[in-house]
């Protein structure tokens, strides 16, 4: 399928108005390009590896939208331009120009799969769901994962470091708490290595769906892995659902700005002697996270590991 791409040069002030106008015209799949940095609060709700620093925000923006070339009767630009002129009456639309180009004929849903293949972490094989189990994998733990819409495929340094720690500390029969579980990969890995049960939390509803799908894909029983939506840091209902002083291992592959307040309360849920395995920490934040952990008198740092510019901090409840 070929798509006609339309780009509107505008201002960040007008982006929401233009997006709403396009929706009213029946246009879906709007793409916004700007240099507006996420706020701290927004970043805390996004389980991504790293929030990049953007160039200075000059107030300019681009709004892109796509129309099936076979359905495009070429009247859309007139409608959009008329809508932009109406918006000029009460907001700064800026240049407001509309340009057109044609995209390549691609399978947007599946084309990216050609870049994601089976790889190993120690003796663990991690394969995408669309690739088969091979003779080489037999006799080894195999994790079948669908990247979907939630973070966590094992290919990133942050996830890889936590998996290595799980391989080290899971001995069999453990209760595991996975904070910011994303795709559920860490919970599934822990169970693959012998953990009895895992409980995951995440703010993103997509993570709940992805975790259930990936656990099912890996033949993990529903009673072995439970996942709920919510914030364990300050939501008592979530804290109560997780339970207190009942986990042998807690893993959290999330941003440093979330790990710091989490370190203040996480020991409420850990057994004495339990391990707190964390990652998602860029090296510039390492000392800050270490100092935050040290402020909790119940936590003792036992390992700090590095992979590229990323850091894993593993602590133990005294």
N, C-alpha and C positions, 0 to 999 in steps of 0.2 A: 504494500500500500504506500502511495506517495502522499505527502502532506504539504500544503502551502503554509509557510510560516510567515506570520505578520509580526512586526516589531514596532512598538510605540515608544518613541523617545519622550520622556516626561520627567517629573520630579518625584522625590520620595513622598512629598506632601500629597500628591494626587494619586498615588498607587492604589490605595484602598477604593477610592471613588471610581477609578478606571476599571478595577477588577469587578466591582459591583455592576458597572455599566455593561461590561462584557458578558457577565452572567445573565443579565436581563435580556441580552441579545441571543441567548442560548448557546454561548460559547463556553466550553469546558476545557480543563487542562491548561490553566493560565500559569505562566512561568515568569517570575520576577527576578531581575538582576539589579542589585544595588550594593552599596558598601556600608549598610547599616549594621553595626556590630550588635550581637545578641547581648541582652542584659544578663546580669548574674543570675537572676531568677529564671530567665528563659533557659540559660545554659544548664541549670540544675535539673530541669525537666527533660533534657535531651541526653540520652545515653549514647554519646558518640565518643570516638577516641580522643579527639582534640578539636577545640574551637580555634580556627586559624585567625590570626590577626589580619584584618582587612586594611586596605589603603584608607586614607582619610575620607570621610563621607562628605562629598561636595554637594549633596542634595539632588544629584541626578540619578535617574533610574531608567530601566527599560522593562516594558511589559510585553512579553511574547505570548502569542496564542497560535494554535494550529487548527487547520481545517482540511478535511479529506479533499484532495484535489478533484476527485470525481463529483463531489457534492458542492464544491465552491462555485457559485454562479457569478463571482466577481463583484457582487454588490456590497459585500461586507465592508470594504474600505469606506464607502460612502456613509454607511450607517455608523461606523466607528468615528469617522471624522465629524459627523453631525453631533454625536454624543460628546466628543471632546470639546466642541464649541459651546455646548450647553454647560459643561463642567467649568469652563473658563469664567463663567459668571460668578462663581463662588469659591474657586480654588486656583492655585497656581499650577497650570498644566505644563508650563514650560514650552519647549519646542513643539510638542504635540504632533510630530511627523509620524507617518505610517509607511513602513517599507515592507516589501514582499520578497520572499525567496522560497525556493523549493527544497525540501529535505530529500535525502536519499531514500530509496525504497528499502526499508529495514523491518525486521521483526522486532519491534521495540520491547516486547515482553521477554523474548528468549535470546536475543542476540548476545547479551553480555555473558551468557553461560559459557561461551567459548574460552573465556579468560579464567575460569575457576575450575581447578582440577584437584584430584586427590593429592594429599601431602601427609607427612608424618610428624608427630611430636613424640620423641622417644619411641616406644613400641606401639603407640596409638596411631591408627590410620583414620584420617578425617576425609570423608569423601562426600561430594554433592550427591543429592538423592537421585540424580539422573545418570550417575555412573554405576556400573555393576560391581559386585564384590568379586575380586580376582583371586587366583590361586595364591598369589603372594601375600594376600591379607589373611588367609586362613591360619588360625592359631594365634592371632593377635586381636586385641580389642579394636573394633571398627565402629566409628561414629558416622552415621549418615545424617547430613545436615542440609537444610534448605535455608539459605540466607534470608529469604523473605523480606520483611520490612523492619525487622528488629536487629540491633547490632549483635554480632557474636558468631563468627564462623571459625575461629581458631587461627585464622591466617595472620591476624594482627599481633604485634609484639605483646601488647597488654594481655590479650586472652591467652597467648602461648605461655607467658610466664606463670599465670594462675594455674593452667593445666599442668605444668611441670611441678608446681607445688602440690597440687592434688595427687599427682602420681607419687609424690614423696610421702605425704602425710596420711592419705587414706589407706588404712590397713585392713578394713573390713568391719561392717556393722555400724558405721558412724551415722549420726544424725547431722545433716548439712543444711545450713541456711545460706541461700544465694540472694544477696541484696542487689537489686538492679539487674535482674536475671537476663534481660534481653531475650535472646533466642532460646534460652534454657540450656545452652551448651555446657556450662560448668556443672549444673545439676546432673545432666545426663552423663557427663564424664565421670563425676564422682560415683554415680551408681554403677557405671560400667566397671569401675575399679573396686567395687565391693561395698560402697556405702549402703546402709539399710534404707534410708529415706532422705529426701530433699524437700525443702520448702522454699519457694521463691517469691520475691516481691518485686514489683516494678510499677512505675508511675504511668507507663505507656500501655494502653489497652492492647496495642498490636503485639507487645511482648508476651502477653498472656496467651494470645492465640498462637503465636509462633512457638512458645514453650510447649504447649499441648500438642501441637502438630509434630514437633521434633521428638518429643518423648514417645509418641505413638509410632513414629517412623523407626525408632530404635528399640521397639518392643518393651518400653518401660511401662509398667502397669500404673493406672491412675492412682492407686494407693501408695506408690513409691515416690511420686512427684506431685506436689500440690503447688499451685501458683495463685497469688492474689494480687490485685491492683491496690496500690497505696504506698504511703510514705512511713517507713518504720521509725524514722527519726522523731517525728512529733505527733503521729496519729495513734492514739491509745488503742483504738479498735484494731489497727494493724498489729501493734505491739502485742496485744492480748492474743490475737490469732496466731502469731508466731510462737508464743510461749516463752517462758523465762527459765534461764539457766538449764537449757535442755539440748544445746548443740555442741557437738565435738569439733566441728569446723564451720567457720563462717567465711564465705568468699564474697568479695565486692570488687568488681572491675568497673569502676565508675570514676567520675572526675574528682580531682583533689579537693575542690571546693565543697564536694558532698562528703568525701571521706573524713574531712576534719570534724564536722559536727557529728557524723556517724560514730567516730571513735569515742565520743563522750558518753554514748548510751549503749553501744553494742554489747558491752560486757554484761548487761542485764540479761541477755539471751544466751550467754555462753556458759558452759560448765567450767569449773576450775580446771586448768590445764588445756583448755580448748585453744585451737589456733584460729587466728584472724588473718586471712590471706587477701591482700589487696593489690590492685594495680589500677591502670588508667592515669598514672601519675607522670606528668612530663618532668624531665630532670630539673627544670628550673623551680619546680614546686617540691622537690624531694625534702629539703631541709624543713620546709614549712609543715609538711605532713608528719615527718618524724617528730618534730617538736609538739605537734598536736597530740600524737599518740602518747608521748611521754607525760603529758598533762593528766592522763588517766592513770592513777596509781595502780590500777589493777592490770594494766597492760605492760608487757615486757617485750621489747623488740628482739626477735631472734634471728632475722635475716633481712638484708636489703640486697636485692639483685637488680641488674641492669640488662636491658636488651635495646641496643641503639640509644635513642634519647628517652626511652621509657623506663620506669622504675616499678619494682615490686617490693612492698614492705610486708613482711610477715611478722605478726606479733602473737604472743601467748598470754592467756589470762592466768594470772598468778593463783 
